[in-house]
Amino acid sequence: MSPDGCDKHGPNRLSRHRRIHQTVMGRYRDEGFVREDVVDYEMDPGTGLVHLRGRILCLGGIIIDVAKAMLPIGDSVDPEVQTIHYSYAARVQGHGCFLRYDNSPHHGHQDPHHRHVGDWRDLAGAGEQIQWVGRANWPTLGDVVSEARDWYWAHYDELPET
């Protein structure tokens, strides 16, 4: 729950979801961390799901790959949508992933929400650690951008020139 008592992952109007995304990405662009937001909302006529897919290009050659599926609730032109699957993966261009959150099933966890942490220099991801975060703590895309930004500043001196 957010401080105002609302579930930040509860159903939300698609138009509001888009506005929130634009506002949050705009803040990170104004700050200088996000260079380009290349994600699109697409309706899948076969499943009826709304997909948010694409990449967010950031300082330090960081790329955040976004894949999110949302179930429309109701038949309106501007339905409420509920996230049913997500994956947010942050990597250094030409290198490996250092951070990923998703809700694919993972054995041994109370629910599917978990975090992968790895060494960006390891393309194979051999030393990746998986940590359960749970339904109560899974991040929004904005939270992941914030975490990637903090990671960038902590690893700035190690990163290749971009």
C-alpha positions as CSV (number, residue, x, y, z in Angstrom):
1,M,0.0,0.0,0.0
2,S,1.1,3.5,-0.7
3,P,1.1,6.1,2.1
4,D,-2.3,7.4,1.0
5,G,-3.8,3.9,1.5
6,C,-4.0,3.1,-2.3
7,D,-2.5,-0.1,-3.7
8,K,0.1,1.2,-6.2
9,H,-0.5,-2.1,-8.2
10,G,-4.2,-2.1,-8.0
11,P,-6.4,-1.5,-11.1
12,N,-6.0,1.9,-12.8
13,R,-7.5,3.5,-15.8
14,L,-5.4,3.0,-18.9
15,S,-5.3,6.8,-19.6
16,R,-4.1,7.4,-16.0
17,H,-1.5,4.7,-16.3
18,R,-0.1,6.4,-19.4
19,R,-0.1,9.9,-17.7
20,I,1.7,8.5,-14.7
21,H,4.3,6.8,-17.0
22,Q,4.9,10.0,-19.0
23,T,5.2,12.1,-15.8
24,V,7.6,9.7,-14.1
25,M,9.8,9.3,-17.2
26,G,9.7,13.1,-17.7
27,R,11.1,13.6,-14.2
28,Y,14.0,11.2,-14.9
29,R,14.6,12.9,-18.3
30,D,14.6,16.3,-16.7
31,E,17.1,15.0,-14.1
32,G,19.3,13.8,-17.0
33,F,19.3,10.0,-16.2
34,V,16.8,8.9,-18.8
35,R,18.0,9.7,-22.3
36,E,15.1,8.2,-24.2
37,D,11.9,6.4,-23.3
38,V,11.0,4.0,-26.2
39,V,8.1,2.0,-24.7
40,D,4.7,1.6,-26.3
41,Y,1.3,0.5,-25.2
42,E,-0.2,-2.1,-27.5
43,M,-3.5,-3.9,-27.4
44,D,-3.3,-7.6,-28.3
45,P,-6.5,-8.3,-30.2
46,G,-6.0,-12.1,-29.8
47,T,-5.8,-12.1,-26.0
48,G,-7.3,-8.7,-25.2
49,L,-4.3,-7.8,-23.0
50,V,-2.6,-4.4,-23.0
51,H,1.1,-4.7,-23.3
52,L,3.7,-2.1,-22.3
53,R,6.9,-3.0,-24.1
54,G,10.2,-1.4,-25.1
55,R,13.3,0.1,-23.6
56,I,14.4,3.0,-21.5
57,L,17.8,4.3,-22.5
58,C,19.8,5.8,-19.6
59,L,23.2,7.3,-18.7
60,G,26.2,5.0,-18.7
61,G,24.8,2.9,-21.5
62,I,22.2,1.4,-19.1
63,I,19.2,0.0,-20.9
64,I,16.0,-1.0,-19.0
65,D,14.0,-3.6,-21.0
66,V,10.3,-3.4,-20.2
67,A,7.7,-6.1,-20.7
68,K,4.4,-5.8,-18.9
69,A,1.0,-7.4,-19.6
70,M,-2.2,-5.8,-18.2
71,L,-5.7,-7.3,-18.1
72,P,-8.4,-4.8,-19.1
73,I,-11.3,-4.8,-16.7
74,G,-14.6,-3.8,-18.4
75,D,-15.4,-2.9,-21.9
76,S,-14.9,0.9,-21.9
77,V,-12.8,2.8,-24.3
78,D,-10.6,3.7,-21.3
79,P,-10.7,0.5,-19.2
80,E,-9.2,-0.1,-15.9
81,V,-6.1,-2.3,-16.3
82,Q,-4.5,-4.7,-13.8
83,T,-0.9,-5.9,-14.2
84,I,-0.8,-9.7,-14.5
85,H,2.9,-10.1,-15.7
86,Y,5.9,-7.9,-15.6
87,S,9.6,-8.0,-16.2
88,Y,11.9,-5.0,-15.8
89,A,15.6,-5.8,-16.6
90,A,18.4,-3.3,-16.3
91,R,21.7,-4.0,-18.1
92,V,24.7,-2.2,-19.5
93,Q,24.8,-2.0,-23.3
94,G,27.0,-4.8,-24.6
95,H,27.3,-6.3,-21.2
96,G,25.1,-8.3,-18.8
97,C,22.1,-7.6,-16.7
98,F,22.7,-6.3,-13.2
99,L,19.1,-6.0,-12.0
100,R,15.8,-7.7,-13.0
101,Y,12.4,-7.8,-11.3
102,D,9.7,-10.1,-12.6
103,N,6.8,-12.3,-11.5
104,S,7.5,-15.5,-13.4
105,P,7.0,-18.6,-11.2
106,H,10.0,-19.4,-9.1
107,H,10.1,-22.5,-6.9
108,G,10.4,-22.1,-3.2
109,H,8.9,-18.6,-2.9
110,Q,5.6,-17.6,-1.3
111,D,4.5,-15.8,-4.4
112,P,6.2,-15.2,-7.8
113,H,7.5,-11.6,-7.2
114,H,11.3,-11.7,-7.1
115,R,14.5,-9.8,-7.9
116,H,17.6,-11.0,-9.8
117,V,20.9,-9.3,-9.1
118,G,24.0,-10.0,-11.1
119,D,27.4,-8.7,-12.2
120,W,27.0,-6.5,-15.3
121,R,30.4,-7.8,-16.6
122,D,29.1,-11.4,-16.7
123,L,27.1,-11.9,-19.9
124,A,26.2,-15.5,-18.9
125,G,24.7,-14.4,-15.5
126,A,26.4,-17.3,-13.8
127,G,26.7,-15.6,-10.4
128,E,23.2,-14.2,-10.4
129,Q,21.3,-14.1,-7.1
130,I,17.6,-14.4,-6.9
131,Q,15.8,-12.8,-4.0
132,W,12.1,-13.0,-3.2
133,V,10.5,-9.6,-2.8
134,G,6.9,-10.6,-2.4
135,R,3.6,-9.1,-3.5
136,A,3.8,-6.3,-0.9
137,N,7.2,-5.1,-2.2
138,W,7.3,-5.5,-6.0
139,P,8.4,-2.3,-7.6
140,T,6.8,0.0,-10.1
141,L,8.7,0.7,-13.3
142,G,9.6,4.1,-11.7
143,D,11.0,2.3,-8.7
144,V,13.2,0.2,-11.0
145,V,14.5,3.3,-12.9
146,S,15.3,4.9,-9.5
147,E,17.2,1.8,-8.4
148,A,19.1,1.7,-11.7
149,R,20.0,5.4,-11.3
150,D,21.3,4.8,-7.9
151,W,23.3,1.8,-9.2
152,Y,24.7,3.9,-12.0
153,W,26.1,6.5,-9.5
154,A,27.5,3.8,-7.3
155,H,29.3,2.1,-10.3
156,Y,30.0,5.2,-12.4
157,D,33.8,4.7,-12.3
158,E,33.7,1.1,-13.4
159,L,31.5,1.6,-16.5
160,P,32.8,1.6,-20.0
161,E,32.8,4.9,-21.9
162,T,29.6,5.3,-23.9
